[in-house]
Amino acid sequence: MKKCMFVLLILSLFLTGCWDRRELNELGITLALGIDKVEDEYQVTAQVVVPSEISSKTSTGRSPVTLFQATGETVYEALRKITKISPRKIYPGHLRTLVLGEDLAEEGIAESLDFLSRDWEFRSDFFVVIAKDMTAAEVLNVTTTIENIPANKMFNTLKTSEASWAATNAFILDELIANLTSDGKEAVLTGIIVTGEQEMGSSKQNVESITPSARIEYNGLAVFKKDKLVGWLTEIDGRRYNAIVNEVQNTVTAISCPEEGKATLEIIQFDSKMKGKMNKGKPEVDINIKVKGNVGEVECQINLNDPETIVELEKNTEKEMEERIKSTIETVQKQYKSDIFGFGNAIHRSNPKEWKKIKEQWDEEFPEMTANVKVDVKLVHTGTVGNSFLEEIEGR
């Protein structure tokens, strides 16, 4: 009996209970955070859920979220200072979206991310985006339709756009940090903007009309060098970037018909492989892309029942895609000089000894290196009809 009591006494030392337990009604559930640089301080904006407004039984029709904001010498300090105005302690365990202001990004984002990666309350599965031509606070101050919580709208829109349009990237914190610290690859982040009448964005009227006065929209890719924003890729270049780094899941693209007019292809399968090599002492990469797609729309007179027409469409698509991708590579090389494609990483994998020799000079090597692009396109289906009815209309 004494022996059992002794064992129970020892075990009790390790069973400390929930010493850090907090009640739900003591927490301010934060689904979106914004970080800006205002002069020499960090400004943190928290988008916090209003519990009574997300319940169908107690909702009064007011906004389902509220914003709290504070500044501090560090992100941690600013976040903690929000307790001066919030009745509940900010809890970021369910964070969905982190918005970084453009001014902050131009100065460097590494320091502001340290706390988020270190604090145990933050999970790392939230998306990180950059406010383009505005502050993060301005983005978070916009009401949204369909998804009445703006943080959910931003999260779901980015996930859907990445999967179906291929011009955006849904990077989580761990992926961003990996790119920031990787040898031979720089980071990119998706840009977010507010379109329309920005001053109307926070009003209730913004979501009461069919067409909101202000909308949150994703636009372009932010190009980084180390942890600093150096420029923006257009939506077109963003799609080509994703093609190079094999991040295309599904998208559509317009291509030229053999003579005149356009056809639209739905890309249903995409595979891009990058291989680095050294050619006469100079770094090169081979980019081989295989595409499978369907004909989704025809705005020209072509005979889709003729196999030769399909072959010609495939060749036209291959040529156009190769030219477009090469153009984007040259733009990044000459304009930004930032290896966002991971060409250096490819050289490192294939020639580790050679990479050691050129690693320190990669900023000079990257803008001058050669990228060989080869695209192979196969068209699988032409839809539920053969030739377009446009041909019959024009023949009347």
C-alpha positions in Angstrom: 0.0 0.0 0.0 2.8 2.4 0.9 4.5 1.6 -2.3 1.4 2.5 -4.3 1.0 5.7 -2.5 4.6 6.6 -3.2 4.2 5.9 -7.0 1.0 8.1 -7.0 2.9 10.9 -5.3 5.7 10.8 -7.8 3.2 10.8 -10.8 1.4 13.8 -9.3 4.5 15.9 -9.8 4.2 15.5 -13.5 0.4 15.9 -13.8 0.4 19.7 -13.5 -3.0 20.1 -15.2 -4.0 22.9 -17.6 -2.1 25.7 -15.8 -2.3 27.9 -19.0 -5.9 27.1 -19.8 -8.0 30.1 -20.9 -11.7 30.3 -21.4 -13.0 31.0 -24.9 -14.8 34.1 -23.7 -11.5 35.6 -22.6 -9.9 35.4 -26.1 -10.2 37.7 -29.1 -10.2 35.2 -32.0 -8.0 36.8 -34.6 -8.4 35.6 -38.2 -6.3 38.2 -40.0 -3.3 40.3 -39.0 -1.7 43.2 -40.8 1.8 44.5 -40.2 2.9 48.0 -41.5 5.9 50.1 -40.9 5.0 53.6 -39.7 8.1 55.8 -39.4 10.3 53.7 -37.1 7.6 51.6 -35.5 5.6 48.6 -36.4 1.8 49.0 -36.7 -0.1 45.8 -36.1 -3.8 45.6 -37.1 -5.9 42.6 -35.8 -9.1 41.6 -37.5 -11.0 40.0 -34.6 -14.3 38.0 -34.7 -17.3 39.5 -33.0 -18.8 36.3 -31.5 -22.4 37.5 -31.2 -22.5 38.5 -34.9 -21.5 35.1 -36.3 -24.3 33.3 -34.5 -27.6 33.2 -36.3 -29.5 33.4 -33.1 -27.8 36.5 -31.6 -26.8 38.4 -34.7 -28.0 42.0 -34.9 -26.7 42.7 -38.4 -23.6 44.5 -37.4 -20.1 43.7 -38.7 -19.0 40.2 -37.8 -15.4 41.5 -37.3 -13.8 44.5 -35.6 -10.3 45.9 -36.0 -7.9 46.7 -33.2 -4.6 48.5 -33.8 -1.5 49.5 -32.0 2.1 50.5 -32.7 5.4 49.4 -31.0 9.1 49.1 -31.5 8.6 45.4 -32.3 5.7 43.3 -33.6 5.4 41.5 -30.3 5.2 44.8 -28.4 2.6 46.2 -30.7 0.4 43.1 -30.5 0.6 43.1 -26.7 -0.3 46.8 -26.6 -3.6 46.0 -28.2 -4.8 44.9 -24.8 -5.1 48.6 -24.0 -8.1 48.8 -26.3 -9.4 45.3 -26.6 -11.5 43.7 -23.9 -10.0 40.3 -24.8 -6.4 39.2 -25.3 -5.6 38.7 -29.0 -5.5 35.0 -29.8 -3.9 34.2 -33.2 -4.2 30.4 -33.1 -6.8 30.4 -35.9 -5.0 33.0 -38.1 -5.9 32.6 -41.8 -4.2 35.5 -43.5 -1.2 37.7 -42.7 -1.0 40.9 -44.8 2.3 42.8 -44.9 2.4 46.4 -46.0 4.4 47.5 -49.0 6.5 50.0 -47.1 7.4 47.3 -44.6 8.3 44.9 -47.5 10.6 47.4 -49.1 12.5 47.8 -45.9 12.6 44.0 -45.2 10.2 41.5 -43.8 12.6 39.1 -42.0 12.5 40.9 -38.6 8.7 41.2 -38.5 8.4 37.4 -39.2 10.6 36.3 -36.4 8.0 36.6 -33.7 5.4 34.8 -35.8 7.7 31.9 -36.4 8.8 31.7 -32.8 5.5 32.2 -30.8 3.8 28.9 -29.9 0.3 30.3 -30.4 0.8 30.9 -34.1 0.3 27.9 -36.4 2.2 28.1 -39.6 -0.6 27.3 -42.0 -1.8 30.8 -42.7 -1.3 32.5 -46.0 1.1 35.5 -46.3 0.4 38.3 -48.9 1.7 41.8 -49.6 -0.6 44.9 -49.7 0.2 46.5 -53.1 0.4 50.3 -53.2 -1.3 50.5 -49.8 -1.1 49.6 -46.2 -2.1 46.3 -44.7 -4.5 48.2 -42.4 -6.3 49.5 -45.4 -6.8 46.0 -46.8 -8.2 44.7 -43.5 -10.7 47.6 -43.3 -12.9 46.3 -46.1 -16.2 44.4 -45.7 -16.8 41.5 -48.0 -19.8 39.6 -49.5 -20.4 35.8 -49.7 -17.8 35.3 -47.0 -18.9 37.8 -44.5 -15.6 37.5 -42.5 -13.0 39.2 -44.7 -10.1 37.0 -43.5 -12.0 33.9 -44.7 -12.7 35.7 -48.0 -9.0 36.4 -48.5 -8.0 32.9 -47.6 -10.5 31.1 -49.8 -10.1 33.4 -52.8 -6.3 32.9 -52.8 -6.7 29.1 -52.5 -9.3 29.0 -55.3 -7.3 31.4 -57.6 -4.1 29.3 -57.1 -5.9 26.1 -58.1 -8.0 27.5 -61.1 -6.1 30.5 -62.6 -2.4 30.0 -61.8 -1.5 33.7 -61.4 -1.3 33.7 -57.6 0.6 31.7 -55.0 -0.8 30.6 -51.6 2.4 30.6 -49.6 2.2 29.7 -45.9 4.8 31.0 -43.4 7.0 28.0 -43.4 7.3 28.1 -47.2 8.1 31.8 -47.2 10.8 31.4 -44.6 12.3 28.4 -46.6 12.5 30.6 -49.7 14.0 33.5 -47.8 16.8 31.3 -46.4 17.3 29.1 -49.5 20.6 29.2 -51.5 19.9 29.9 -55.2 16.2 30.9 -54.9 14.5 34.1 -53.9 11.0 34.6 -52.6 7.7 35.8 -54.2 4.4 36.7 -52.5 1.0 37.4 -54.0 -0.1 41.0 -54.0 -3.5 42.2 -52.6 -5.3 45.4 -53.4 -8.5 47.2 -52.7 -10.4 48.3 -55.9 -13.2 50.8 -56.2 -14.1 53.5 -53.6 -11.7 52.5 -50.7 -13.3 55.0 -48.3 -16.6 53.1 -48.6 -15.0 49.7 -47.9 -15.6 49.7 -44.2 -19.2 50.7 -44.4 -22.2 48.4 -44.0 -23.5 49.8 -47.4 -20.5 48.2 -49.1 -22.1 44.7 -48.8 -25.7 45.7 -49.1 -25.7 46.4 -52.9 -25.2 43.9 -55.8 -22.0 45.6 -56.7 -19.9 46.6 -53.7 -18.2 50.0 -53.8 -14.9 48.4 -52.7 -13.5 45.0 -53.2 -10.5 43.0 -52.1 -8.6 41.5 -55.1 -5.4 39.7 -55.7 -3.1 41.4 -58.1 0.5 40.5 -59.2 3.4 38.8 -57.6 5.9 40.6 -55.3 9.5 40.0 -56.2 12.0 39.8 -53.3 15.7 39.9 -53.1 16.8 38.5 -49.8 13.9 39.8 -47.6 13.3 43.1 -49.4 10.6 43.8 -52.0 12.3 44.9 -55.3 9.4 45.0 -57.7 6.2 43.4 -59.0 5.4 40.9 -61.7 2.2 41.5 -63.7 -0.6 39.0 -63.7 0.6 37.7 -67.1 4.2 37.3 -65.9 2.9 35.7 -62.6 1.2 32.9 -64.6 4.4 32.3 -66.5 6.4 32.2 -63.3 4.1 29.5 -62.0 4.6 27.6 -65.2 8.4 27.7 -64.8 8.3 26.5 -61.2 5.7 23.8 -61.8 2.9 25.4 -59.8 0.1 25.2 -62.4 -2.8 23.0 -61.3 -5.5 24.2 -63.8 -5.9 27.3 -65.9 -7.1 28.6 -69.3 -5.0 30.3 -71.9 -5.8 32.0 -75.2 -3.8 31.0 -78.2 -3.7 32.1 -81.9 -5.5 30.1 -84.5 -3.5 29.1 -87.6 -4.7 32.0 -89.7 -6.6 34.6 -87.6 -8.7 34.7 -84.4 -8.3 33.1 -81.1 -9.0 29.8 -79.4 -9.0 29.1 -75.6 -7.4 26.0 -74.1 -8.1 24.6 -70.7 -5.0 23.2 -69.2 -5.8 20.0 -67.3 -2.4 18.6 -66.7 0.9 20.4 -66.4 4.4 19.2 -65.6 7.5 21.4 -65.6 11.0 20.0 -65.0 14.1 22.2 -64.5 17.6 20.9 -64.8 20.8 22.9 -64.2 24.0 22.3 -66.0 27.4 23.9 -66.7 28.2 24.7 -70.4 31.8 25.7 -71.1 32.1 27.0 -67.5 28.8 28.9 -67.6 25.6 28.0 -65.8 22.5 27.0 -67.9 19.1 25.6 -67.2 16.9 23.4 -69.3 13.1 23.9 -68.7 11.0 21.1 -70.1 7.2 21.5 -69.9 4.6 19.0 -70.8 1.0 20.2 -71.2 -2.3 18.4 -71.7 -5.4 20.5 -72.5 -8.8 20.7 -73.9 -10.2 23.1 -76.5 -12.6 25.2 -74.4 -13.6 28.0 -76.9 -13.1 28.7 -80.6 -13.3 32.2 -82.1 -12.0 31.4 -85.5 -12.7 29.3 -88.5 -10.9 26.0 -88.1 -11.8 22.4 -88.7 -11.5 20.6 -85.4 -12.4 17.3 -87.0 -9.2 17.4 -89.0 -6.2 15.9 -87.1 -3.8 18.2 -88.9 -5.7 21.2 -87.5 -5.2 19.8 -84.0 -1.5 19.3 -84.6 -1.2 22.9 -85.9 -3.0 24.2 -82.8 -0.6 22.3 -80.6 2.5 23.7 -82.5 1.1 27.2 -82.3 0.6 26.8 -78.5 4.1 25.4 -78.0 5.7 28.3 -79.9 3.7 30.9 -78.1 4.3 29.5 -74.6 8.0 29.2 -75.2 8.2 32.8 -76.4 6.1 34.1 -73.5 8.1 32.2 -70.8 11.4 33.3 -72.3 10.2 36.9 -72.2 9.3 36.7 -68.5 12.7 35.1 -67.6 14.4 38.0 -69.5 12.3 40.6 -67.7 13.2 39.2 -64.3 16.9 38.8 -65.2 17.3 42.3 -66.5 14.8 44.3 -64.5 15.0 42.7 -61.0 18.1 40.6 -61.1 16.5 38.3 -58.5 16.5 34.5 -59.0 12.9 33.8 -58.1 12.8 30.7 -60.3 15.4 28.8 -58.4 17.9 28.5 -61.2 20.8 28.6 -58.7 19.1 25.8 -56.8 19.0 23.7 -59.9 22.7 24.3 -60.6 23.4 23.4 -57.0 21.5 20.1 -57.3 23.2 19.0 -60.5 26.7 20.5 -59.9 27.4 21.0 -56.2 31.1 21.6 -56.7 30.6 24.1 -59.5 27.9 25.9 -57.4 30.4 26.4 -54.6 32.6 28.3 -57.0 29.9 30.6 -58.4 27.7 30.9 -55.3 29.2 34.2 -54.1 28.9 35.7 -57.6 25.4 34.5 -58.3 23.9 38.0 -58.4 26.2 38.7 -61.4 25.8 35.3 -63.0 22.0 35.0 -62.9 21.2 38.0 -65.2 23.5 36.7 -67.9 22.7 32.9 -67.8 20.9 31.0 -70.5 17.5 29.4 -70.0 16.5 26.8 -72.6 12.7 26.4 -72.7 11.0 23.5 -74.5 7.2 23.0 -74.4 5.3 19.9 -75.5 1.5 20.3 -75.9 -1.1 17.6 -76.4 -4.8 18.5 -77.0 -7.1 15.8 -75.6 -10.7 16.9 -76.1 -12.5 19.5 -78.2 -15.7 19.8 -76.1 -19.2 18.5 -76.6 -19.4 19.9 -80.2 -17.0 19.7 -83.2 -16.5 22.8 -85.2 -17.8 26.2 -83.9 -21.3 27.4 -84.9 -19.6 30.7 -85.7 -18.6 29.2 -89.0 -22.2 28.5 -89.9 -23.3 32.0 -88.9 -20.6 33.6 -91.1 -21.5 31.3 -94.0 -25.2 32.4 -94.1 
